[in-house]
Amino acid sequence: MSRDAWLRALRDPDPDVAVDAAQRLGDLGDTSAVGPLCQALRAGAAAVRGAACEALGALGDARAVGPLVSLLRDVDDDVRGEAFSALLAIAQSRARALPADAFMGDPADAPAEAMTQIVWQTDTEALTLLQHALRDPDPEVRIGAAFTLGRLGVLAALAPLATLAERDPEVDVRSAAAFALGDLGERGAVGAADALTHAWQGQETPDEVAVAVTRAFVEIADTRGFRVLADALRHADPRVRQLGAMGLGRLGDTTAVPRLCKALNDPNVGVQRCVAAALGQLRDPMAIKPLLSAVHGRDAEVRATIAAALEQFDRAVMSAVLVDAARTPDAGLRESAVYLLGRLGIDAGLTRALRDPEATVRKAAALALGHLGALHHRATLEGALQDEDWTVRVAAAEALRRLGDPAALPALRARQADPHRVVRNAVSTALKHLGPATES
């Protein structure tokens, strides 16, 4: 069908036909359809209004901003969502067309004459409408306007957005304004960090506002956000604590290390991982021992994140700390050190750890030796197949499987009748892996 046929179909009383027509017009990319699609925003069927919103977002024409803002008050939740998405899509499209410093020093509702000569008139009209919409009594409209101005990167919108982020009575509006301030901060708005700091109210900051503020500081990596990010580590919402850790890692300020080391004991696994990663980014030697201490009894992903973080440190310093810890009286610390030595490819002390009085340490040593993949450890691991503790024997069989040396087959066959079922299963798996052609 032609464009004209789709335009006629857009007015069809059958909602299914009109919806299909709106989608086709959006796909065509012909901005001459903007007017008819804006008319369709007044259709009786919510599905048609929603489809028209989606099509207008795809076309990316600023003339649709006004009608779409009005749809933020629609009675249908889905339509309001489509209008919001369309506004953001248009903002993303128009942001690429506007000059990099558009309205940098002028209010959006009173642009300088020179600026109106180098951008489309529809853009200036849309910006004026959005600026006014920030004061609309409907919070949905304020939210849509805030997000759109932020996505456009209109730096002159910073002051009204800062006011919304700090004082608006609606938490969702404050959150949207903080998010938009982050967008402006990424565009280089020098006042964004100060505005975000004012929007932060310590531990009393509502969760969604706190998420938006800390997320913004993570993105802009502005050192003026240090206090907020450090404070975020104690917020009730784990998302905020995660973002606080991420932001401190990105700032590169090692004065955050003591706070982050303390946060390694956070009850949330996601926070623990973000904190460990941040300490890896900062690479301060004083964090090595706290990271080591945080391994024992933790989630496997946390342990892996700690190992990855330690890879960022000076290898000689980090190795010395781990080797020393493998001889400490604390069995849990010895186990952690042995685990990390294996993950980081350091074999110093691992053979001795395989004779440790604690089975948990011997098990960690066997797995660490298997992780190293060094064939000269095969005989040592074969000896561990005789360990009195079944968990160590399982670890030894798994380690031999990882080594991949067929020379271990005789020692593994000798344990096929092990009294413990789990050991027999581990041995069987290793035998199949090392000698599939000869094992039944």
Secondary structure, 3 states (H helix, E strand, C coil): CCHHHHHHHHCCCCHHHHHHHHHHHHHHCCHHHHHHHHHHCCCCCHHHHHHHHHHHHHHCCHHHHHHHHHHCCCCCHHHHHHHHHHHHHHHHHHHCCCCCCCCCCCCCCCCCHHHHCCCCHHHHHHHHHHHHHCCCCCHHHHHHHHHHHHHHCCHHHHHHHHHHHHHCCCHHHHHHHHHHHHHHHHCCCCCHHHHHHHHCCHHHCCHHHHHHHHHHHHHHCCHHHHHHHHHHCCCCCHHHHHHHHHHHHHHCCHHHHHHHHHHCCCCCHHHHHHHHHHHHHHCCHHHHHHHHHCCCCCCHHHHHHHHHHHCCCCHHHHHHHHHHHCCCCCHHHHHHHHHHHHHCCCCCCHHHHCCCCCHHHHHHHHHHHHHHCCHHHHHHHHHHCCCCCHHHHHHHHHHHHHHCCHHHHHHHHCCCCCCCHHHHHHHHHHHHHHCCCCCC
